[in-house]
Amino acid sequence: MKKVTIYTDGSARSNPGPGGYGVVLLYGEHRRELSAGFARTTNNRMELLAVIEGLKALRESCKVDIYSDSQYVVNGIKKGWAEKWKKNNWMRNRFEEALNADLWGALLNECAKHDVNLKWVRGHAGNRENERCDKLAKSAADKKDLPVDSGFNKSGKKKKVEKEGDPCPICGKPVIKKFPRIRKAGYKRDYYYQFYFYCPDCSKKYKTEDGKIFLTAK
């Protein structure tokens, strides 16, 4: 198997915001650079996509050392998080979807084609290739008329508490409706909550727009 070294980095302005990724592939005396940007995305999505695109650029099965400054990406693979989420139908737990499931799935598929060793490297610490990837990613993010990251904001949303009896997103216990004691006199806000949902197990409060009462006309 050919031995290839890949450096990757991802970047997003404002996070979320315009973003891009940068990749440097090294094989012997050969060098190849990749980059692309998107109109609205996140830093983590670009970190993932950088690794995916680096592996997709290989034309045959290779032994690959990948250097990334994203612990999110490195730990997700090396600690088995992504495999666990996949087995659980892309759920982190009973109530919360895994973020970026589309990209984690693609990354697992690409890793299966090669002998991959992901290594974490500290970002902005003088590593020449890491710095180059960072520059490629930021330059891509700053380009005009960028395409849409179609997978952004489609997963990872916590299930909302909307009614009494819904499971608490923290511990899973059914929530109950609570009615707070409100002293209207001297109340500094223009509104208060006539009721909210409360978890009797972990004491988490969930306020709802249905319970909001305005004290003054808008």
Disulfide bonds with the S-S distance in Angstrom:
none
